[in-house]
Amino acid sequence: MNIERIRQPFIEKFPGDFSNNLMQRNTPKVLFATTQPAGFSHPRLITFNEILSEEIGLGKFEEKDLDFLVGSHLPENLKTYATAYAGHQFGNWAGQLGDGRAILAGEIENKDGIKTEIQWKGAGATPYSRHADGRAVLRSSVREYLMSEAMYHLEVPTTRALSLVLTGEDVVRDMMYNGNPQLEKGAVVIRTAASFLRFGHFELMSAQREYNTLEDLVDFTIENYFPEITSTGNQKYKDFFEDICTRTANMVVEWFRVGFVHGVMNTDNMSILGLTIDYGPYSMMDEYDLNFTPNTTDLPGRRYAFGKQGQIAQWNLWQLANALHPLIKDEKFLEDTLNHFGTYFWETHDKMLCRKFGFDELQKGDEEFFTNWQGLMQELHFDYTLFFNTLENVNTEINLKSAFEKVSYAAFDNEKLRKLEDFIRGYQSRLASNIISEEESKLLMRKTNPRFILRNYLLYQCIEEIENGGTEMLQKLTKALENPYEELYPEFSSKRPSSYDDITGCSTLSCSS
C-alpha cells in the first residue's frame, strides 16, 4: 500500500499536544494529542476491502502491509494522533471527551484529488480513553466493518471500513455492564471518511472560549469539505450551519428509509458532514416499532428510539448552534433555521415514504395514509423490510393472509386480517391516482426498498463463526450487503428467528457491543 503518501494537514494547521504522553487527561486549548498505537506482534487478517483501498489511493495490499493495519512498525515521520472533542451524552453536557479508541494516521489523496482520512479503531489507549484501554473486541469490530459497508451500499451517507484484523491478544469486557467481565478476542478496524470531524469538536472549542481556533476550524472545514459554500464573512458561517442541518436531515431520513436505529445519538457521535458514524449498539429494525431502541443503556427512557431520531437530530443541532453562535452572532437566524429543520425533515421523510410505497409524488391525504400505515404496522407486528417486499407484489397475490402472515411476528386473526384488507384497498386506490405506470411504480419501490438488510442475528451468527475460525458467513454477508436490492441468498430474506429474541449481543446490545 502507498502508506508513504499519507499527509497530516490537520496537525499542521491546529494547536495540539505533541508530547506523545498517553496519560489520560484534559488537554485544554488544543484539538489533538499525538499518540502512538499500542502495536501488536501477532496480527491476523480477517478481511480487507481491496476496492476501497484502490479508490482512496492506498493501492493494493501486500503481506508486508499487515503491520500497518494494526498500527505497528509505522514510518518514523508519521505523527499519529487522537482528536479532542466534547459532547452532550444522553442529553447531558459531558465536557471533554475525544478519540478514546480511535487514532488517526492522516489523509491520503487519490488520482482524482479526493482526500480521505484513515483511522484505526481499537489500536490502543489515547489521552482521551477515559480510564479505558483503547482496545476493541472482535464482535464490535465485525459489526463496525460490516455495517458501515452495508450502509454505503444502501446509499446511506456513512464512514467506511478498510480492514478487519485480529490483534492476537485478549481483551477484558463486561458486555452488559452487569459485573460479568470476560476475555474476548481483540481486533482493529481501519475506517475511512472524508473527515471524522464531529459536532463535539466545535462544541469543545466554543465551551473553552477558544474562538479564534473555533473560527479557524470552521474555515478549514468549509474550505476542505463544503465546496458549495462560496459566500464570505458572516454569511459564510450561516451557510455552513444551514448546510449541516440539511445534510443531517437527509442522513436521518435515509435511516428511516432502510430501518436503521443508531442507538446512541450523542452530539459527539454526530458527523459534521452528515455521515453515519460510530457503529456501536445499532440495529436494523426487524419488527416495525417507532419506540424501538437496541441500546440497553437507553432504557427505560428510549431517548434514541427509532421514531425519535429526527427529533434528536434537531436537538443536537441546537447544541451545535450554541457552539457556533460566537461566529454567527444572529439568534433569530439560528432559531429560524432550526425551526425550518423540522419542516424540511418531515417533508423529505414523507417524500421518501412515497417512494417506498411506489407513489410518484406526495399528495393531499398522504400524511393520513402514512399515519394509518404506522398504526397497522405496529398492531400487526410486521417486519419493516419484508412488508414492503411483499407489498410490491400485492396485486398478484391470491391470498393476503398467507402472504403477509409470513412477514408478521404475530398470529393473524379475523380482525387483523380485516384491517389488512382495508389497508390494501386504500393502498390500491391511492396507487390508482399515480401518473406513472404500475411497472414504473414497482421499479421505484425496488430501488427504494432493500431486499437484504444486515440484521443483528445474522451478525451474531457471523461473529460466532469467525471466533471459531470460519469466514464463510462473512463472505456471504459481504456479497449480500454489496447487492442489497437483490435477493442473492433467500435464507437472509426472512424474519428474525424466535430463537434469537432474547440473546445477549443480538436482540439486546450495550455501548460495549
Backbone torsions as a table, in degrees:
resi	resn	phi	psi	omega
1	MET	NA	157.1	-176.8
2	ASN	-86.6	60.0	-176.2
3	ILE	-63.5	-31.3	-177.7
4	GLU	-65.7	-13.5	-179.4
5	ARG	-88.4	-1.8	179.6
6	ILE	-69.6	129.7	178.5
7	ARG	-117.0	163.8	-174.2
8	GLN	-134.0	63.7	-177.2
9	PRO	-64.7	-27.4	-176.8
10	PHE	-63.8	-46.4	-176.9
11	ILE	-77.8	-14.5	174.1
12	GLU	-81.7	-21.7	-173.7
13	LYS	-94.3	-37.0	-167.0
14	PHE	-115.0	158.7	177.4
15	PRO	-66.7	137.4	-179.4
16	GLY	-149.1	172.5	176.6
17	ASP	-103.1	112.0	-175.4
18	PHE	-99.5	20.0	-173.1
19	SER	-77.9	-16.2	-173.6
20	ASN	60.7	20.0	179.7
21	ASN	-80.5	118.8	-177.4
22	LEU	-86.0	-1.5	178.9
23	MET	-57.3	129.6	-176.2
24	GLN	-76.9	123.4	-167.9
25	ARG	-164.5	171.7	168.8
26	ASN	-79.2	142.1	176.7
27	THR	-126.6	75.7	-174.1
28	PRO	-63.4	147.3	172.5
29	LYS	70.5	12.4	176.9
30	VAL	-128.1	160.1	-179.1
31	LEU	-104.6	-4.8	-180.0
32	PHE	-162.3	166.3	171.7
33	ALA	-137.7	131.4	176.8
34	THR	-67.4	141.1	-177.4
35	THR	-155.4	141.2	-179.1
36	GLN	-94.4	135.0	171.8
37	PRO	-57.8	154.2	-176.0
38	ALA	-63.0	-35.5	-176.4
39	GLY	82.5	134.6	-177.9
40	PHE	-133.8	131.8	-170.7
41	SER	-88.4	-15.9	-177.7
42	HIS	-130.7	56.7	179.9
43	PRO	-71.0	152.8	176.1
44	ARG	-137.4	121.9	-177.2
45	LEU	-70.4	130.3	173.4
46	ILE	-97.5	-48.9	178.5
47	THR	-159.1	151.7	-178.8
48	PHE	-137.0	134.3	-176.9
49	ASN	-89.3	87.5	-174.6
50	GLU	-63.1	-39.9	-178.0
51	ILE	-64.6	-45.4	179.4
52	LEU	-63.1	-42.1	-179.6
53	SER	-58.4	-43.9	178.0
54	GLU	-66.2	-40.5	-176.7
55	GLU	-62.8	-40.9	-174.8
56	ILE	-86.8	-7.1	175.7
57	GLY	102.2	5.0	177.5
58	LEU	-78.0	-26.6	177.8
59	GLY	82.8	-164.1	-172.9
60	LYS	-75.2	147.7	177.4
61	PHE	-85.9	134.3	173.5
62	GLU	-121.9	158.9	-176.0
63	GLU	-55.3	-34.3	-179.9
64	LYS	-66.6	-15.3	-178.9
65	ASP	-82.8	-6.8	-175.2
66	LEU	-58.4	-39.9	179.8
67	ASP	-59.4	-39.7	179.4
68	PHE	-61.5	-34.3	-176.3
69	LEU	-65.7	-18.2	175.0
70	VAL	-115.1	8.1	176.6
71	GLY	81.7	22.4	-179.6
72	SER	-101.0	149.8	174.9
73	HIS	50.7	55.8	-177.6
74	LEU	-83.6	156.7	175.0
75	PRO	-57.0	142.4	-175.3
76	GLU	-62.6	-29.9	-176.8
77	ASN	-81.8	-2.5	-177.7
78	LEU	-89.4	109.5	179.5
79	LYS	-92.5	89.3	-179.6
80	THR	-70.2	150.1	-170.9
81	TYR	-152.6	157.7	173.3
82	ALA	-116.7	142.6	-177.5
83	THR	-96.5	153.2	178.5
84	ALA	-100.7	134.8	173.6
85	TYR	-149.9	169.8	178.5
86	ALA	-117.7	-167.8	176.5
87	GLY	170.6	163.1	170.6
88	HIS	-100.8	120.9	-179.6
89	GLN	-111.6	120.4	-176.6
90	PHE	52.7	37.7	174.5
91	GLY	88.6	-2.5	-177.3
92	ASN	-115.5	141.3	178.6
93	TRP	-67.3	126.6	-176.6
94	ALA	-107.4	-5.6	-178.8
95	GLY	73.5	-152.7	-178.5
96	GLN	-64.9	133.5	175.2
97	LEU	-122.2	-100.5	176.5
98	GLY	105.3	175.8	-178.2
99	ASP	-71.8	98.1	-176.0
100	GLY	-81.6	-30.9	175.5
101	ARG	-138.8	27.3	176.0
102	ALA	-123.9	135.6	179.6
103	ILE	-131.4	130.3	-177.0
104	LEU	-92.8	135.9	172.2
105	ALA	-86.8	-33.6	-176.6
106	GLY	134.6	-151.1	-178.6
107	GLU	-129.7	154.3	177.5
108	ILE	-126.4	147.5	-178.7
109	GLU	-112.8	132.3	179.6
110	ASN	-89.3	-177.6	-174.4
111	LYS	-65.0	-19.8	179.6
112	ASP	-93.8	4.9	179.0
113	GLY	83.3	9.0	179.1
114	ILE	-85.6	129.6	-176.0
115	LYS	-102.9	140.1	-177.5
116	THR	-134.9	130.9	175.7
117	GLU	-82.7	146.4	-178.8
118	ILE	-120.6	129.5	-172.5
119	GLN	-141.4	131.2	171.7
120	TRP	-84.1	141.8	171.8
121	LYS	-123.7	117.1	-179.5
122	GLY	102.4	13.8	-174.5
123	ALA	-93.1	9.8	175.4
124	GLY	130.0	171.0	-174.6
125	ALA	-72.1	153.8	175.0
126	THR	-130.8	172.7	175.2
127	PRO	-60.7	-11.8	-176.5
128	TYR	-109.0	18.3	-175.2
129	SER	-77.2	-10.7	173.4
130	ARG	52.7	59.6	175.8
131	HIS	67.9	15.9	177.4
132	ALA	-109.1	178.1	-173.5
133	ASP	-99.3	-4.0	178.4
134	GLY	73.1	1.6	177.7
135	ARG	-84.8	169.6	173.2
136	ALA	-132.5	147.6	178.7
137	VAL	-91.8	163.1	-177.0
138	LEU	-57.7	-46.1	-173.6
139	ARG	-61.3	-43.8	-179.9
140	SER	-69.9	-30.9	-179.7
141	SER	-72.3	-40.3	174.8
142	VAL	-61.0	-44.1	-179.2
143	ARG	-61.8	-42.8	179.9
144	GLU	-66.6	-46.6	-177.1
145	TYR	-59.9	-52.8	-174.0
146	LEU	-71.1	-40.7	-173.9
147	MET	-73.0	-37.2	178.9
148	SER	-64.6	-36.9	176.8
149	GLU	-71.7	-36.2	176.7
150	ALA	-61.3	-43.7	-179.8
151	MET	-64.8	-38.6	178.1
152	TYR	-59.1	-45.9	-177.5
153	HIS	-75.5	-18.2	171.5
154	LEU	-80.5	-3.9	-179.4
155	GLU	69.2	36.9	173.5
156	VAL	-102.3	131.3	179.5
157	PRO	-56.3	129.0	-171.7
158	THR	-160.9	157.8	162.4
159	THR	-70.2	166.9	-179.2
160	ARG	-127.2	174.9	-177.1
161	ALA	-125.3	131.8	-178.2
162	LEU	-97.8	-39.8	-174.0
163	SER	-154.4	157.9	176.4
164	LEU	-136.8	119.4	-173.0
165	VAL	-134.7	133.9	170.5
166	LEU	-74.3	138.4	-177.2
167	THR	-85.3	-19.0	-176.8
168	GLY	88.1	3.4	177.2
169	GLU	-123.4	159.6	176.2
170	ASP	-96.4	150.1	-179.4
171	VAL	-125.8	139.6	178.8
172	VAL	-90.1	127.4	177.9
173	ARG	-140.6	142.3	172.0
174	ASP	-105.2	87.9	-166.7
175	MET	-56.2	-40.7	-176.6
176	MET	-106.1	12.3	179.2
177	TYR	53.9	41.3	-176.3
178	ASN	-119.9	20.8	176.6
179	GLY	81.7	20.7	179.4
180	ASN	-124.9	67.2	179.5
181	PRO	-68.2	146.4	-179.8
182	GLN	-140.6	156.1	173.4
183	LEU	-76.5	133.5	177.8
184	GLU	-134.9	157.4	178.6
185	LYS	-69.1	135.4	177.8
186	GLY	-87.9	152.5	-179.4
187	ALA	-151.6	161.0	176.1
188	VAL	-128.5	134.5	172.3
189	VAL	-110.5	137.0	165.2
190	ILE	-97.5	124.4	177.4
191	ARG	-117.0	156.2	-175.6
192	THR	-131.4	154.2	175.4
193	ALA	-165.8	160.6	172.9
194	ALA	-57.8	-38.9	175.8
195	SER	-160.0	146.5	175.3
196	PHE	-100.8	17.5	177.6
197	LEU	-63.6	138.3	-176.2
198	ARG	-122.6	167.3	173.1
199	PHE	-51.9	-38.7	-174.0
200	GLY	-62.6	-28.6	177.1
201	HIS	-62.1	-40.2	-179.3
202	PHE	-76.0	-35.7	176.8
203	GLU	-61.9	-40.1	-176.6
204	LEU	-64.8	-48.6	-178.8
205	MET	-65.4	-37.3	179.2
206	SER	-68.2	-43.3	-179.6
207	ALA	-63.4	-31.8	179.2
208	GLN	-88.0	2.7	179.8
209	ARG	59.9	29.6	175.3
210	GLU	-89.6	68.5	-169.5
211	TYR	-70.3	-30.1	176.8
212	ASN	-66.5	-42.6	177.2
213	THR	-67.3	-38.8	177.1
214	LEU	-58.3	-45.7	179.8
215	GLU	-64.5	-41.8	177.7
216	ASP	-62.0	-38.8	-179.6
217	LEU	-66.6	-42.9	178.2
218	VAL	-64.9	-44.1	179.1
219	ASP	-60.9	-43.2	178.5
220	PHE	-61.5	-42.8	-178.2
221	THR	-66.0	-44.2	179.2
222	ILE	-63.6	-46.9	-177.0
223	GLU	-61.2	-37.7	-172.9
224	ASN	-94.1	-28.0	-169.8
225	TYR	-128.1	-5.5	-179.9
226	PHE	-128.3	63.7	-175.9
227	PRO	-62.9	-18.7	-179.6
228	GLU	-72.2	-15.7	-179.8
229	ILE	-87.8	113.0	-178.6
230	THR	-117.3	-1.1	-179.8
231	SER	-72.5	171.0	-178.1
232	THR	-130.1	172.5	175.7
233	GLY	61.9	-147.5	-177.4
234	ASN	-63.7	-32.4	-178.9
235	GLN	-63.0	-31.9	178.7
236	LYS	-58.7	-41.0	-178.3
237	TYR	-73.4	-32.7	174.9
238	LYS	-65.6	-45.2	178.9
239	ASP	-62.0	-37.4	177.7
240	PHE	-58.9	-49.4	-178.2
241	PHE	-66.2	-41.3	178.2
242	GLU	-60.5	-41.2	-179.3
243	ASP	-64.7	-41.9	178.4
244	ILE	-61.5	-41.5	178.5
245	CYS	-60.8	-43.8	-179.5
246	THR	-65.2	-46.7	-179.7
247	ARG	-61.4	-41.7	-179.0
248	THR	-65.5	-43.6	178.6
249	ALA	-61.3	-45.7	-179.1
250	ASN	-62.0	-39.3	178.9
251	MET	-62.9	-47.9	-176.3
252	VAL	-68.3	-34.9	174.7
253	VAL	-60.3	-38.7	176.4
254	GLU	-65.9	-34.7	174.1
255	TRP	-59.2	-44.5	178.7
256	PHE	-63.8	-36.5	-178.1
257	ARG	-61.4	-44.0	-174.7
258	VAL	-97.8	-5.8	178.4
259	GLY	82.9	36.2	-179.3
260	PHE	-94.6	134.8	176.3
261	VAL	-119.8	116.8	-174.7
262	HIS	-68.4	-44.9	174.6
263	GLY	94.6	-24.1	-178.8
264	VAL	-152.0	71.6	-175.5
265	MET	-83.6	53.5	171.5
266	ASN	-69.4	158.4	-177.3
267	THR	-65.5	-25.8	177.8
268	ASP	-75.8	-7.6	176.0
269	ASN	-105.6	17.4	-179.8
270	MET	-108.6	119.6	179.9
271	SER	-74.2	136.6	177.5
272	ILE	-68.8	-18.1	-180.0
273	LEU	-94.4	1.0	-177.7
274	GLY	73.9	38.3	176.5
275	LEU	-105.3	147.6	171.1
276	THR	-72.3	124.9	-173.4
277	ILE	-137.5	149.6	176.1
278	ASP	67.4	80.9	-179.6
279	TYR	-85.2	91.4	179.3
280	GLY	-106.3	-108.7	-179.0
281	PRO	-83.5	50.1	179.8
282	TYR	-81.0	172.0	170.0
283	SER	-161.3	144.0	162.2
284	MET	-79.9	143.5	-173.9
285	MET	-81.4	128.3	171.2
286	ASP	-86.1	-89.9	177.2
287	GLU	-70.0	130.1	-178.2
288	TYR	-66.1	124.9	-179.1
289	ASP	-159.2	112.4	179.7
290	LEU	-62.3	-21.5	-177.1
291	ASN	-97.2	9.3	-176.2
292	PHE	-75.5	129.3	168.7
293	THR	-129.8	133.8	-179.9
294	PRO	-86.7	-6.7	-170.4
295	ASN	-96.2	114.0	179.5
296	THR	-62.5	-27.9	178.0
297	THR	-68.6	-18.8	-177.8
298	ASP	-90.0	3.0	178.9
299	LEU	-94.9	149.4	-0.2
300	PRO	-90.8	-1.4	-173.1
301	GLY	-71.2	-26.2	179.4
302	ARG	53.7	45.1	179.0
303	ARG	-58.3	-37.4	-174.2
304	TYR	-105.9	30.8	178.7
305	ALA	-63.9	158.8	-177.1
306	PHE	-48.5	-52.0	-174.9
307	GLY	-71.8	-11.8	-177.4
308	LYS	-98.9	0.3	-170.8
309	GLN	-64.5	-33.8	175.9
310	GLY	-67.3	-43.5	178.8
311	GLN	-61.8	-42.8	-179.7
312	ILE	-68.8	-37.1	176.1
313	ALA	-58.6	-42.4	178.9
314	GLN	-65.2	-42.1	178.5
315	TRP	-60.6	-42.8	179.0
316	ASN	-63.8	-37.4	177.5
317	LEU	-66.7	-30.9	173.3
318	TRP	-59.9	-41.8	-180.0
319	GLN	-66.9	-38.2	176.4
320	LEU	-66.1	-38.5	177.6
321	ALA	-59.7	-42.1	177.2
322	ASN	-61.0	-39.5	-179.0
323	ALA	-68.3	-34.5	-177.0
324	LEU	-89.6	-7.7	-177.0
325	HIS	-54.9	-39.2	178.9
326	PRO	-58.6	-22.3	177.2
327	LEU	-94.5	-39.9	-175.5
328	ILE	-80.5	-41.4	173.6
329	LYS	54.6	40.6	-179.3
330	ASP	-148.1	92.7	-175.9
331	GLU	-61.6	-41.9	-176.8
332	LYS	-64.5	-41.3	177.6
333	PHE	-59.4	-45.9	-178.0
334	LEU	-64.2	-43.0	178.9
335	GLU	-63.5	-45.3	-179.7
336	ASP	-63.0	-41.3	-179.3
337	THR	-65.0	-42.3	-179.4
338	LEU	-71.1	-35.2	176.1
339	ASN	-67.8	-36.2	177.6
340	HIS	-67.4	-28.0	179.4
341	PHE	-53.3	-45.8	-178.8
342	GLY	-61.1	-43.6	179.3
343	THR	-63.3	-48.5	-179.4
344	TYR	-63.0	-43.8	-177.5
345	PHE	-58.7	-50.8	-174.7
346	TRP	-72.6	-31.1	173.5
347	GLU	-64.2	-44.3	179.1
348	THR	-66.5	-38.7	178.0
349	HIS	-61.6	-45.9	-177.3
350	ASP	-70.0	-33.3	174.8
351	LYS	-65.8	-36.7	176.2
352	MET	-63.4	-44.4	178.4
353	LEU	-62.0	-35.9	175.8
354	CYS	-55.8	-45.5	-179.5
355	ARG	-65.2	-36.9	178.5
356	LYS	-62.6	-34.7	-179.9
357	PHE	-89.5	-4.0	-179.9
358	GLY	83.1	20.1	177.3
359	PHE	-86.8	138.6	-175.9
360	ASP	-76.3	-27.3	178.6
361	GLU	-158.5	162.9	-179.7
362	LEU	-75.7	128.4	-179.0
363	GLN	-119.3	163.0	174.8
364	LYS	-61.5	132.4	-178.3
365	GLY	98.7	-12.4	-179.0
366	ASP	-67.8	-33.5	179.3
367	GLU	-60.4	-42.2	178.2
368	GLU	-66.1	-38.7	177.3
369	PHE	-60.3	-44.9	-178.9
370	PHE	-66.1	-37.9	178.7
371	THR	-64.4	-43.1	177.9
372	ASN	-63.8	-39.0	178.4
373	TRP	-62.6	-43.5	179.0
374	GLN	-60.0	-41.2	177.5
375	GLY	-63.3	-41.7	178.0
376	LEU	-62.6	-44.9	-178.4
377	MET	-58.6	-44.3	-175.9
378	GLN	-74.8	-37.2	-178.6
379	GLU	-71.4	-36.9	-177.8
380	LEU	-96.7	2.8	172.8
381	HIS	55.1	47.3	-179.1
382	PHE	-77.5	147.6	169.5
383	ASP	-72.5	128.7	-172.2
384	TYR	-60.7	-51.7	-177.1
385	THR	-69.2	-46.9	-175.1
386	LEU	-69.5	-27.5	176.6
387	PHE	-58.0	-47.9	-177.6
388	PHE	-71.6	-33.5	175.1
389	ASN	-61.9	-38.1	179.2
390	THR	-74.1	-40.6	-178.0
391	LEU	-60.8	-31.7	-178.9
392	GLU	-58.6	-30.4	-177.5
393	ASN	-107.9	20.6	-172.1
394	VAL	-63.5	-30.1	-177.8
395	ASN	-72.1	-20.0	-178.7
396	THR	-103.5	-2.7	178.8
397	GLU	-79.5	134.8	178.3
398	ILE	-83.0	-40.2	-173.1
399	ASN	-120.2	104.8	-179.2
400	LEU	-60.9	-42.3	-177.6
401	LYS	-60.5	-45.9	-178.8
402	SER	-65.1	-39.3	-177.2
403	ALA	-69.8	-46.4	-172.6
404	PHE	-87.9	-20.8	176.8
405	GLU	-64.5	-28.9	179.5
406	LYS	-68.1	-19.7	-177.1
407	VAL	-114.0	18.6	177.2
408	SER	-112.9	146.2	177.4
409	TYR	-95.0	14.9	177.8
410	ALA	-139.2	154.9	178.7
411	ALA	-73.4	146.9	178.6
412	PHE	-89.0	136.6	166.5
413	ASP	-116.7	-179.7	-175.3
414	ASN	-63.3	-35.5	-179.0
415	GLU	-67.1	-42.5	178.8
416	LYS	-66.3	-38.5	178.7
417	LEU	-64.1	-39.1	178.9
418	ARG	-62.9	-41.3	179.2
419	LYS	-65.8	-38.1	176.9
420	LEU	-64.4	-44.7	-179.8
421	GLU	-61.6	-40.7	177.9
422	ASP	-62.1	-42.9	-179.8
423	PHE	-64.0	-44.4	-178.0
424	ILE	-63.2	-38.8	177.3
425	ARG	-62.5	-43.8	178.1
426	GLY	-64.3	-37.7	179.4
427	TYR	-65.2	-45.2	-179.8
428	GLN	-65.9	-33.7	176.1
429	SER	-66.3	-40.4	178.9
430	ARG	-67.7	-38.7	177.6
431	LEU	-61.0	-33.1	-176.9
432	ALA	-65.1	-19.6	179.9
433	SER	-88.0	-0.9	177.2
434	ASN	-63.6	146.3	171.9
435	ILE	-82.2	-35.9	-179.1
436	ILE	-74.4	162.6	-178.0
437	SER	-76.3	168.7	178.5
438	GLU	-62.0	-40.4	179.8
439	GLU	-66.3	-39.5	177.1
440	GLU	-65.5	-35.6	177.5
441	SER	-63.9	-44.2	178.9
442	LYS	-65.9	-37.6	178.0
443	LEU	-63.1	-40.0	177.3
444	LEU	-61.5	-41.8	178.3
445	MET	-64.6	-41.6	-177.9
446	ARG	-66.0	-31.1	179.6
447	LYS	-80.0	-17.7	-174.4
448	THR	-103.0	-34.5	-174.7
449	ASN	-103.5	115.3	-179.9
450	PRO	-66.5	148.8	171.9
451	ARG	-86.7	-29.3	-178.5
452	PHE	-123.8	132.3	169.2
453	ILE	-128.1	151.5	-176.2
454	LEU	-85.5	87.6	-175.9
455	ARG	-75.0	154.0	-177.3
456	ASN	-60.7	-36.8	-177.3
457	TYR	-69.0	-30.3	175.5
458	LEU	-69.2	-40.8	175.6
459	LEU	-62.0	-40.5	179.6
460	TYR	-60.7	-45.7	178.6
461	GLN	-62.3	-42.6	-178.7
462	CYS	-63.3	-44.8	-180.0
463	ILE	-61.9	-43.9	178.5
464	GLU	-59.5	-42.5	-178.4
465	GLU	-65.9	-42.5	179.5
466	ILE	-64.7	-40.5	178.0
467	GLU	-60.8	-26.7	178.6
468	ASN	-95.4	8.0	174.1
469	GLY	96.0	3.5	-178.3
470	GLY	-102.9	156.8	178.6
471	THR	-134.9	10.2	-177.8
472	GLU	-62.7	-44.3	179.4
473	MET	-64.5	-40.5	177.9
474	LEU	-58.2	-44.2	-179.0
475	GLN	-66.2	-41.1	178.9
476	LYS	-66.7	-43.6	179.7
477	LEU	-64.4	-38.6	178.9
478	THR	-62.1	-43.5	178.7
479	LYS	-66.4	-40.4	-179.9
480	ALA	-65.9	-43.6	-177.2
481	LEU	-71.1	-22.2	175.5
482	GLU	-76.4	-11.9	-179.6
483	ASN	-134.9	60.5	-169.9
484	PRO	-70.0	-16.5	-178.9
485	TYR	-97.7	11.9	173.9
486	GLU	-121.8	158.5	177.4
487	GLU	-106.6	82.9	-178.9
488	LEU	-75.8	-36.3	-177.8
489	TYR	-127.3	99.2	-177.7
490	PRO	-54.7	-29.8	-178.4
491	GLU	-66.8	-17.7	177.0
492	PHE	-86.9	-12.0	-176.6
493	SER	-101.7	59.6	179.1
494	SER	-146.0	167.4	-180.0
495	LYS	-61.3	157.7	172.2
496	ARG	-62.3	126.0	177.6
497	PRO	-61.0	142.0	-177.3
498	SER	-61.4	-22.9	-179.5
499	SER	-65.8	-14.5	179.8
500	TYR	-101.9	7.7	-174.1
501	ASP	-60.7	-37.7	-173.4
502	ASP	-124.0	30.8	-178.8
503	ILE	-86.4	123.1	176.9
504	THR	-63.3	132.0	-177.4
505	GLY	87.9	1.6	179.0
506	CYS	-126.9	-68.7	177.8
507	SER	-83.3	-27.5	177.0
508	THR	-122.5	135.7	-175.8
509	LEU	-135.1	154.0	174.6
510	SER	-118.2	175.6	177.2
511	CYS	-64.8	-12.9	176.2
512	SER	-87.3	-2.1	-175.1
513	SER	-81.3	NA	NA
